Amino acid sequence: MTFPDFFAQAPGITLRDPLAGLLGSSEAGLLHFTYADAVRLQGHSCPAVAGAWLMVLAGLDWLYPDEIPERGGIAVALREEEDEGTAGVLASVATLITGAAGPGGFKGIGGRHARRGLLHFGAPIGGAIGLRRLDTGAGVAVDLDTGLVPHDPQMRALMPAVLAGKAAPETEARFALLWQDRVRRIFAAAGDPRLIHVYDWDT
């Protein structure tokens, strides 16, 4: 299995999951996630997946500036309804990282560590996603402007034939290269305050 080289440079995150520690799934409950994990989950890499990854990480950095985030201890809210836009992509990436789940999530064990009911859609928040710590109540809303990193101009000419399944192999290869190059550029721009916007999310 070979991923584009920039996957390895994309920021990863380590969280402590008390449930994983309780059940001996990992030493001290520590779990490390990389962008490649999100790609495996989604089956593809695109600006929406990269954007979801960066927004969740930015939110966790805001909530846990000096400590390891607690997986399973975070509620997640999305502005869009579940069937709107890229809400499903954002939600699944958020669930991967935070553990927050909807009605079908883990019920808990011994009255603790439940993940069910921690993921909500259609929330009245200023950003695309909101994260809230269950222990302190601190909340953060995060938004993303991928328009800051546009597609390569060549994509306009390549896309119709590729999406119609009528492109030559070399055209498909060029399309794929340019597609992932935009994802790479989104990660490269992650430090630009115009790309990711983070706000306090009051109760």
C-alpha positions in Angstrom: 0.0 0.0 0.0 1.5 3.3 -1.1 0.1 6.7 -0.1 1.2 10.1 -1.4 4.3 11.3 0.5 2.6 14.3 2.0 0.3 12.0 4.1 3.3 11.3 6.4 3.9 15.0 6.9 0.2 15.7 7.8 -0.2 16.4 11.5 -1.2 13.4 13.6 -2.7 13.4 17.1 -2.4 11.3 20.3 -5.3 11.0 22.6 -5.9 9.1 25.9 -8.9 6.9 25.8 -9.9 5.6 29.3 -11.9 2.8 27.8 -9.0 1.6 25.8 -6.9 1.7 29.0 -9.6 -0.1 31.0 -9.8 -3.0 28.6 -6.1 -3.2 27.9 -6.5 -2.2 24.3 -3.5 0.1 24.4 -0.9 1.0 27.0 -2.2 3.7 29.3 -5.1 4.1 26.9 -3.0 6.1 24.5 -4.1 6.1 20.8 -2.3 7.8 17.9 -4.2 8.7 14.8 -2.8 9.9 11.4 -4.4 11.4 8.3 -3.9 8.0 6.7 -6.4 6.6 9.2 -9.0 9.0 8.1 -8.3 8.1 4.4 -8.7 4.4 5.2 -12.0 5.2 6.9 -13.4 7.3 4.0 -11.8 5.3 1.2 -10.3 8.5 -0.3 -8.4 11.7 0.3 -10.0 15.0 -0.7 -10.3 18.6 0.5 -13.4 17.6 2.7 -11.5 14.8 4.5 -8.4 17.0 4.9 -10.6 19.9 6.1 -12.4 17.7 8.6 -9.1 16.4 9.9 -7.6 19.9 10.4 -10.8 21.3 12.0 -11.0 18.6 14.6 -7.3 18.9 15.4 -7.6 22.7 15.7 -10.5 22.3 18.0 -8.7 19.8 20.2 -5.6 22.1 20.3 -7.9 24.9 21.6 -9.6 22.7 24.2 -6.5 20.9 25.5 -3.6 23.4 25.1 -1.4 21.8 27.7 -2.7 18.2 28.0 -3.5 15.1 26.0 -7.1 15.2 24.8 -9.5 12.6 26.3 -11.1 10.5 23.7 -14.7 9.7 24.7 -14.8 12.9 26.8 -15.8 15.2 24.0 -19.2 16.0 22.6 -19.4 17.0 18.9 -22.0 19.2 17.1 -22.2 19.9 13.4 -24.0 22.9 11.9 -25.3 21.0 8.9 -27.9 18.2 9.1 -26.6 14.7 8.6 -27.7 14.5 5.0 -26.4 18.0 4.0 -23.2 18.9 2.2 -20.2 17.1 3.6 -21.6 16.7 7.1 -21.3 12.9 6.9 -17.6 13.1 6.1 -16.9 15.6 8.9 -18.9 13.6 11.4 -17.1 10.3 10.6 -13.7 11.9 10.9 -14.7 13.5 14.2 -16.0 10.2 15.5 -12.7 8.5 14.5 -10.7 11.0 16.5 -12.9 11.9 19.4 -15.0 8.7 19.8 -18.3 10.8 19.8 -21.1 8.8 18.3 -24.8 9.1 17.5 -27.6 6.7 18.5 -25.7 3.6 17.3 -22.6 4.3 19.4 -21.2 2.4 22.3 -23.5 2.3 25.2 -20.8 2.2 27.8 -19.7 -0.3 30.4 -20.5 -0.2 34.1 -22.3 3.1 33.6 -19.1 4.7 32.2 -17.4 5.4 28.9 -20.6 5.7 26.8 -20.0 7.2 23.3 -23.7 7.1 22.3 -25.4 10.5 22.1 -22.2 12.6 21.9 -22.7 13.4 18.2 -25.3 15.9 17.1 -26.4 17.5 13.8 -28.2 20.7 12.9 -26.6 22.6 15.8 -26.9 26.4 16.1 -23.2 27.1 16.0 -21.1 29.7 14.2 -18.6 27.2 12.8 -19.0 24.0 10.8 -18.2 21.9 13.9 -18.3 22.4 17.6 -16.4 20.4 20.2 -17.2 20.5 23.9 -15.3 19.0 26.8 -17.6 16.9 29.1 -15.4 17.5 32.2 -15.0 21.3 32.1 -17.8 22.3 29.7 -15.4 24.4 27.6 -16.5 24.6 24.0 -15.0 25.6 20.7 -16.4 26.2 17.2 -14.3 25.7 14.1 -14.7 26.7 10.5 -12.7 26.3 7.3 -12.2 28.2 4.1 -10.9 25.8 1.5 -11.4 28.6 -1.1 -8.1 29.9 0.1 -6.5 26.9 -1.7 -8.3 26.6 -5.1 -8.1 23.7 -7.6 -5.3 23.9 -10.2 -6.8 25.6 -13.3 -6.1 22.4 -15.4 -8.8 20.6 -13.4 -11.6 22.4 -15.2 -10.6 20.8 -18.5 -9.8 17.3 -17.0 -12.8 16.8 -14.7 -15.7 16.3 -17.2 -14.0 13.4 -19.0 -12.7 11.8 -15.8 -16.1 11.9 -14.1 -17.8 10.6 -17.2 -15.4 7.6 -17.3 -14.2 8.6 -20.7 -10.7 9.9 -19.9 -7.5 8.3 -21.2 -5.3 6.7 -18.5 -2.8 9.5 -18.7 -5.6 12.0 -18.2 -6.9 10.1 -15.2 -3.4 10.0 -13.8 -2.9 13.7 -14.2 -6.3 14.4 -12.6 -5.4 12.2 -9.6 -2.1 14.0 -9.2 -3.6 17.4 -9.3 -6.5 16.4 -7.0 -4.0 15.2 -4.3 -1.8 18.2 -4.8 -4.7 20.5 -3.7 -5.0 18.3 -0.6 -1.3 18.7 0.0 -1.6 22.5 -0.4 -4.4 22.6 2.1 -2.2 20.9 4.7 0.7 23.2 3.8 -1.6 26.2 4.5 -2.8 24.9 7.9 -0.8 27.6 9.7 -2.5 30.4 7.8 -5.2 32.0 10.1 -7.4 32.6 7.0 -7.8 28.9 6.4 -9.0 27.7 9.9 -11.1 29.9 12.1 -11.5 28.9 15.8 -14.0 30.6 18.2 -15.1 30.1 21.8 -18.4 28.2 21.9 -20.4 29.4 24.9 -22.8 27.2 26.6 
